[in-house]
Amino acid sequence: MSAAFFTFSKKQMLALTWWCPGSAHSGRDGVICDGAVRSGKTLCMAISFVAWAFYAFDGGSFALCGKTIASLRRNLTVPILPVLKQLGFEYTEKRSENLIVISREGRTNRFYLFGGKDEGSAALIQGMTLGGVLLDEAALMPRSFVEQALARCSREGSKLFFNCNPETPMHWFYEEWIKKAKEKNCLYIHFTMRDNPSLNENIIARYEKLYSGAFYDRFVLGKWTATEGCVYPMFNSQMHVREPPPYRAERYVISCDYGTVNPSSFGLWGNYSGCWHRIAEYYYDSRLEGEQKTDDEYSRALEALAADYPVEAVVVDPSAASFITCLHRGGKFKVIPAKNEVLDGIRLVSCALKDGRLLISPECKDTIREFALYRWEENTGKDSPRKENDHAMDDIRYLFSTLEGEADPGFCVMAAPRR
């Protein structure tokens, strides 16, 4: 993470200063920033939140909330703390307590970190009395957690800060907060990439090429758009189906989606200069074949797929506990339980298809078939693919989520006075 110094755009300045005395919006109870990725909204909001807290309170408690504490640190606290230091703040981070104590000019406030990943997370924040809350990735958190966090802001003068990228237009946050921002006395600021003056045209063009379909509408255009149709509309058999190179790959990995009643799909992958090529696959549908297989039989099938390739690891469906145990017992492969964030995985696979880093050998016929049939559920109000024709799709997602799932750390865009 590096800090660069640029002039702020009008929307970034508004996110930074809306609460200041004399602002036309200082009487608002909160601010909602949504829109495109890399638009500078997150860092501007974080700086604004801390600056407002020190203007309004001394000795107060505040909450910084993300989907998980790990993502909150990655997206917000790691980039903002060096910036705050440049602005004259001092801080002590107590990681075991998920607490950051920040001081400036004789004032000290406490900022607690919370992860809102599921319905049970609401209990973590109960009982606190807060001067304000910042909800990063608010649309990815369960409603119960968001509402519990807001209920904790009971001190006079408390304010609410929301930040998110768009999701489906039927999402509860869009319905209850984006569309009702005026009713809830919140300032709504919509960002696009053009609102970040640090992004040049080449960087914007690169992001425009990364996404397609609903993800393009959301992350590039900043629209609340529904997913529909094919999950991977960018898949093209003429572009993505090729024979593997005749030379040895730099890495070999197997990815597994395990099923007993449902099909099992294993893919053998070679990595050639950063491109993952599905060299061969094993696909078994017990319903079609009329016979279920045991873990030991699947383990032998995996060994046959690996053949004489130096497979460095097997990435396995994390719910396949008995199969993972069987592979551990066999001792022939390093076994990695896969990361299973469905939408994050689909985005990673989409990007790999878009920029040519995912190729399929012609003999992987079940994978090619599923790419053509894998579709989104319709009219559910949630982004979820149909639970059919998804077994090779799942094992591919496991590979990319687990081995290439580290988030781009991005960069900070801000201005600070020279000392």
Legacy VTK file of the C-alpha trace (Angstrom):
# vtk DataFile Version 3.0
C-alpha trace
ASCII
DATASET POLYDATA
POINTS 419 float
0.000 0.000 0.000
1.431 3.346 -0.981
0.085 6.813 -0.343
-0.078 9.239 -3.255
-0.958 12.909 -3.005
-3.495 14.318 -5.433
-6.173 16.964 -5.501
-9.497 15.582 -4.328
-12.472 15.404 -6.660
-15.704 17.206 -5.729
-17.354 14.004 -4.510
-14.302 12.985 -2.501
-14.242 16.438 -0.890
-17.935 16.116 -0.093
-17.347 12.740 1.583
-14.518 14.294 3.596
-16.258 17.494 4.724
-20.048 16.966 4.766
-20.184 17.077 8.599
-18.072 20.231 8.985
-19.632 23.376 10.516
-20.929 25.570 7.720
-21.535 22.653 5.378
-25.016 22.459 3.873
-25.136 18.832 5.058
-23.807 19.177 8.626
-27.265 18.481 10.040
-27.419 15.039 8.421
-27.362 11.937 10.607
-25.126 10.027 8.253
-23.532 9.550 4.853
-23.881 6.725 2.324
-21.185 6.310 -0.330
-21.626 3.680 -3.036
-20.437 3.097 -6.576
-17.547 1.779 -8.626
-14.407 0.106 -7.349
-11.250 2.222 -7.137
-13.274 5.433 -6.935
-11.538 6.579 -3.732
-14.670 6.437 -1.591
-13.395 4.049 1.097
-10.275 5.950 2.117
-11.989 9.343 1.960
-14.790 8.056 4.157
-12.345 6.531 6.660
-10.367 9.761 6.972
-13.631 11.692 7.284
-14.901 9.348 10.003
-11.806 9.726 12.184
-11.615 13.496 11.651
-15.300 13.898 12.553
-14.881 11.716 15.662
-12.152 14.035 16.951
-14.164 17.124 16.133
-17.245 15.821 17.979
-15.871 13.679 20.853
-13.057 13.165 23.310
-12.850 9.833 25.126
-15.482 8.275 22.886
-15.915 4.772 21.532
-16.510 4.095 17.832
-16.945 1.015 15.655
-15.197 0.169 12.391
-17.098 -2.705 10.775
-16.292 -4.896 7.780
-17.464 -8.233 6.487
-14.589 -9.812 8.410
-11.927 -8.259 10.609
-9.294 -9.521 8.141
-10.968 -7.721 5.213
-11.501 -4.611 7.377
-7.803 -4.471 8.206
-6.824 -5.078 4.585
-9.229 -2.568 3.053
-9.320 0.140 5.679
-7.089 0.161 8.750
-3.819 -0.868 7.072
-4.023 1.920 4.466
-5.476 4.588 6.754
-3.142 4.375 9.757
-0.028 5.708 7.944
-2.195 8.468 6.487
-3.460 9.459 9.934
0.117 9.594 11.184
0.980 12.002 8.369
-1.975 14.134 9.406
-0.684 14.458 12.964
-2.550 11.637 14.708
-0.873 9.119 16.984
-2.193 5.598 17.413
-1.710 2.363 19.309
-3.086 -0.797 17.733
-4.077 -3.605 20.117
-4.658 -6.440 17.690
-5.588 -9.025 20.334
-8.424 -6.731 21.444
-9.364 -5.591 17.907
-8.896 -2.029 19.149
-7.094 1.048 17.835
-6.571 3.937 20.278
-6.026 7.216 18.384
-4.890 10.538 19.849
-4.373 14.070 18.583
-3.747 17.365 20.369
-4.784 16.090 23.769
-7.851 14.155 22.600
-8.113 10.362 22.582
-10.798 8.099 21.106
-11.145 4.328 20.856
-12.004 2.556 17.603
-13.167 -1.049 17.901
-13.025 -3.465 14.931
-15.933 -5.801 14.197
-16.637 -8.409 11.523
-20.236 -8.794 10.336
-20.004 -11.982 8.300
-23.195 -13.780 9.431
-26.359 -13.487 11.495
-24.545 -14.479 14.685
-22.210 -11.485 14.381
-24.839 -9.109 15.777
-24.167 -10.477 19.266
-20.549 -9.228 19.095
-21.523 -5.582 19.153
-24.413 -5.766 21.618
-24.121 -3.762 24.823
-21.763 -1.077 23.498
-22.471 2.644 23.552
-20.981 4.291 20.492
-20.465 7.801 19.228
-20.547 6.596 15.644
-20.064 3.658 13.323
-18.415 3.155 9.938
-19.745 0.169 7.974
-17.352 -0.770 5.182
-18.860 -3.164 2.593
-22.253 -2.602 4.243
-24.132 -4.493 1.519
-22.126 -7.658 2.283
-23.195 -7.734 5.930
-26.392 -9.306 7.281
-29.158 -6.860 8.076
-29.265 -7.963 11.731
-25.615 -6.957 12.244
-26.009 -3.569 10.529
-29.132 -2.724 12.526
-27.526 -3.812 15.807
-24.493 -1.615 15.055
-26.726 1.367 14.312
-28.683 0.794 17.517
-25.449 1.143 19.510
-25.013 4.758 18.315
-26.985 6.306 21.161
-24.709 9.207 22.153
-25.997 12.656 21.320
-24.429 13.861 18.087
-23.608 10.344 16.847
-23.397 9.804 13.089
-23.496 6.877 10.659
-21.038 6.230 7.820
-21.911 3.627 5.144
-19.717 2.483 2.263
-20.370 -0.263 -0.304
-20.130 -1.469 -3.863
-23.472 -2.156 -5.584
-25.208 -5.521 -5.448
-28.635 -6.630 -6.752
-31.312 -3.872 -6.874
-33.494 -6.098 -4.676
-30.905 -6.036 -1.891
-32.292 -4.899 1.489
-29.615 -2.180 1.852
-30.544 -0.647 -1.490
-34.249 -0.762 -0.633
-33.946 0.506 2.946
-31.034 2.946 2.798
-30.079 3.972 -0.740
-33.661 4.606 -1.861
-34.653 6.096 1.501
-31.551 8.197 2.157
-33.456 11.491 2.424
-36.116 9.918 4.627
-33.374 8.679 6.973
-31.655 12.093 6.911
-28.533 10.713 5.223
-26.410 12.276 2.513
-26.093 9.925 -0.485
-22.974 10.196 -2.682
-22.619 7.998 -5.765
-19.077 7.459 -7.066
-17.672 6.389 -10.420
-14.040 5.765 -11.338
-13.988 9.257 -12.858
-14.391 10.646 -9.340
-10.886 9.423 -8.448
-8.381 11.907 -9.908
-5.471 9.501 -9.363
-6.761 7.048 -11.979
-5.459 7.707 -15.459
-7.198 6.492 -18.595
-4.996 3.403 -18.890
-5.922 2.214 -15.388
-9.620 2.856 -16.012
-9.423 0.954 -19.311
-7.772 -1.963 -17.523
-10.611 -2.229 -15.023
-13.167 -1.920 -17.816
-11.593 -4.954 -19.483
-11.605 -7.045 -16.302
-15.363 -7.345 -15.875
-18.423 -8.156 -17.946
-22.178 -8.453 -17.462
-23.563 -7.533 -14.045
-20.069 -7.284 -12.530
-19.139 -4.658 -15.144
-22.289 -2.692 -14.378
-21.594 -2.847 -10.655
-17.842 -2.434 -10.319
-17.142 -0.166 -13.306
-20.398 1.757 -13.798
-21.434 1.596 -10.142
-24.989 0.430 -10.853
-27.214 -1.766 -8.684
-27.792 -4.413 -11.362
-29.381 -7.863 -11.196
-27.445 -10.924 -12.327
-29.147 -12.898 -15.067
-28.451 -15.410 -17.794
-25.124 -17.248 -18.030
-22.758 -16.916 -15.116
-19.787 -16.819 -17.507
-21.017 -15.120 -20.701
-17.413 -14.344 -21.623
-16.575 -18.047 -22.089
-15.886 -18.735 -25.756
-14.911 -22.215 -26.917
-12.841 -20.822 -29.786
-10.851 -18.651 -27.386
-10.713 -20.756 -24.227
-10.572 -24.363 -25.478
-7.029 -25.261 -26.510
-4.565 -28.090 -26.335
-2.072 -27.631 -23.474
1.493 -26.608 -24.353
3.860 -29.486 -25.222
6.318 -28.550 -22.466
6.216 -29.055 -18.690
4.157 -26.606 -16.623
5.685 -24.644 -13.758
3.079 -25.980 -11.314
0.543 -28.812 -11.224
-2.543 -28.764 -8.977
-5.776 -30.773 -8.776
-9.076 -29.146 -7.793
-11.988 -31.241 -6.501
-15.730 -30.847 -6.099
-16.843 -33.944 -4.207
-20.272 -35.552 -4.389
-21.892 -38.820 -3.401
-25.385 -38.477 -4.877
-24.359 -35.417 -6.872
-21.544 -35.633 -9.433
-17.888 -35.405 -8.444
-15.563 -33.315 -10.593
-11.748 -33.308 -10.412
-9.547 -31.120 -12.603
-5.811 -31.509 -13.276
-4.269 -28.065 -13.830
-0.941 -26.909 -15.167
0.235 -23.354 -14.652
2.120 -22.009 -17.666
3.582 -18.528 -17.063
0.599 -17.491 -14.942
-2.066 -19.150 -17.111
-4.011 -22.049 -15.584
-4.690 -24.782 -18.162
-7.130 -27.587 -17.322
-5.179 -30.479 -18.800
-7.521 -33.338 -17.918
-10.529 -34.087 -15.727
-12.404 -36.840 -13.918
-16.187 -36.461 -13.781
-18.482 -39.084 -12.248
-22.274 -38.823 -11.961
-23.582 -41.620 -9.729
-27.191 -41.001 -10.803
-26.249 -41.405 -14.429
-24.051 -44.417 -13.770
-26.483 -46.034 -11.313
-23.785 -46.702 -8.703
-22.222 -44.653 -5.929
-18.492 -44.731 -5.274
-16.650 -44.815 -1.966
-14.044 -42.320 -0.768
-11.336 -44.880 -1.462
-12.545 -45.323 -5.047
-12.574 -41.554 -5.574
-9.089 -41.361 -4.049
-7.825 -43.929 -6.559
-9.481 -41.997 -9.386
-7.680 -38.866 -8.234
-4.367 -40.724 -8.191
-5.004 -41.925 -11.733
-5.766 -38.353 -12.821
-2.517 -37.150 -11.276
-0.662 -39.930 -13.157
3.032 -39.070 -13.247
2.567 -35.305 -12.871
4.319 -33.695 -9.846
1.093 -32.439 -8.256
1.978 -29.977 -5.506
-1.474 -29.843 -3.870
-5.081 -30.974 -4.089
-7.657 -28.222 -3.432
-10.814 -29.877 -2.114
-14.419 -28.877 -1.474
-14.219 -27.835 2.222
-17.477 -29.668 3.080
-16.036 -33.035 1.928
-14.702 -33.970 5.372
-14.596 -37.741 4.843
-12.848 -37.417 1.478
-10.291 -34.985 2.910
-9.622 -37.491 5.704
-9.212 -40.269 3.150
-6.669 -38.210 1.160
-4.764 -37.332 4.333
-4.681 -41.001 5.250
-3.297 -41.905 1.842
-0.460 -39.428 2.363
0.297 -38.944 -1.336
-0.847 -35.339 -1.697
-0.830 -32.089 0.204
-4.539 -31.370 0.791
-5.884 -27.795 0.982
-9.539 -27.196 1.979
-10.843 -24.697 -0.565
-12.046 -21.190 0.127
-15.753 -21.188 -0.640
-16.932 -17.595 -1.087
-19.147 -18.161 -4.118
-19.396 -14.645 -5.567
-15.758 -13.789 -4.903
-14.773 -17.023 -6.645
-17.020 -16.327 -9.628
-15.494 -12.864 -9.979
-11.979 -14.325 -9.949
-12.874 -16.933 -12.582
-14.593 -14.259 -14.695
-11.484 -12.080 -14.609
-9.267 -15.048 -15.513
-11.485 -15.849 -18.506
-11.535 -12.206 -19.590
-7.758 -11.835 -19.620
-6.949 -15.308 -20.980
-5.514 -16.854 -17.803
-7.915 -19.816 -17.842
-7.849 -22.360 -20.668
-9.533 -25.754 -21.079
-8.249 -28.772 -22.967
-10.680 -30.189 -25.578
-10.917 -33.523 -23.735
-12.519 -31.803 -20.702
-15.967 -32.160 -22.223
-17.976 -31.934 -18.986
-16.333 -28.637 -18.109
-17.066 -27.234 -21.565
-20.677 -28.419 -21.264
-21.149 -26.823 -17.841
-19.698 -23.472 -18.949
-22.512 -23.293 -21.523
-25.259 -24.292 -19.041
-24.230 -22.638 -15.761
-26.798 -19.904 -15.052
-27.933 -17.467 -12.372
-31.074 -18.018 -10.339
-33.730 -15.494 -11.356
-36.075 -13.324 -9.272
-34.675 -14.418 -5.914
-33.354 -11.074 -4.686
-29.944 -12.691 -4.163
-26.922 -13.348 -6.346
-26.801 -17.125 -6.508
-26.098 -19.542 -9.342
-28.467 -22.433 -9.935
-27.513 -25.655 -8.192
-27.259 -27.576 -11.439
-24.501 -28.001 -14.024
-22.177 -26.596 -11.386
-19.738 -29.322 -10.358
-16.812 -28.561 -12.665
-17.724 -24.899 -12.147
-17.302 -25.356 -8.407
-13.952 -27.119 -8.643
-12.662 -24.344 -10.939
-13.923 -21.728 -8.487
-12.151 -23.536 -5.627
-8.865 -23.385 -7.529
-9.014 -19.652 -8.192
-10.477 -18.684 -4.803
-7.815 -20.626 -2.938
-4.684 -20.084 -5.002
-5.371 -16.685 -6.537
-7.808 -15.199 -4.042
-5.595 -12.599 -2.409
-7.206 -9.216 -2.887
-5.476 -6.432 -4.787
-4.296 -4.119 -2.020
-4.920 -1.082 -4.177
-3.653 2.344 -3.195
-4.553 5.366 -1.143
-5.599 8.663 -2.700
-5.460 11.717 -0.456
-3.929 15.114 0.188
-2.249 16.268 3.355
-0.596 19.496 4.476
3.189 19.508 4.460
4.826 19.886 7.863
LINES 1 420
419 0 1 2 3 4 5 6 7 8 9 10 11 12 13 14 15 16 17 18 19 20 21 22 23 24 25 26 27 28 29 30 31 32 33 34 35 36 37 38 39 40 41 42 43 44 45 46 47 48 49 50 51 52 53 54 55 56 57 58 59 60 61 62 63 64 65 66 67 68 69 70 71 72 73 74 75 76 77 78 79 80 81 82 83 84 85 86 87 88 89 90 91 92 93 94 95 96 97 98 99 100 101 102 103 104 105 106 107 108 109 110 111 112 113 114 115 116 117 118 119 120 121 122 123 124 125 126 127 128 129 130 131 132 133 134 135 136 137 138 139 140 141 142 143 144 145 146 147 148 149 150 151 152 153 154 155 156 157 158 159 160 161 162 163 164 165 166 167 168 169 170 171 172 173 174 175 176 177 178 179 180 181 182 183 184 185 186 187 188 189 190 191 192 193 194 195 196 197 198 199 200 201 202 203 204 205 206 207 208 209 210 211 212 213 214 215 216 217 218 219 220 221 222 223 224 225 226 227 228 229 230 231 232 233 234 235 236 237 238 239 240 241 242 243 244 245 246 247 248 249 250 251 252 253 254 255 256 257 258 259 260 261 262 263 264 265 266 267 268 269 270 271 272 273 274 275 276 277 278 279 280 281 282 283 284 285 286 287 288 289 290 291 292 293 294 295 296 297 298 299 300 301 302 303 304 305 306 307 308 309 310 311 312 313 314 315 316 317 318 319 320 321 322 323 324 325 326 327 328 329 330 331 332 333 334 335 336 337 338 339 340 341 342 343 344 345 346 347 348 349 350 351 352 353 354 355 356 357 358 359 360 361 362 363 364 365 366 367 368 369 370 371 372 373 374 375 376 377 378 379 380 381 382 383 384 385 386 387 388 389 390 391 392 393 394 395 396 397 398 399 400 401 402 403 404 405 406 407 408 409 410 411 412 413 414 415 416 417 418
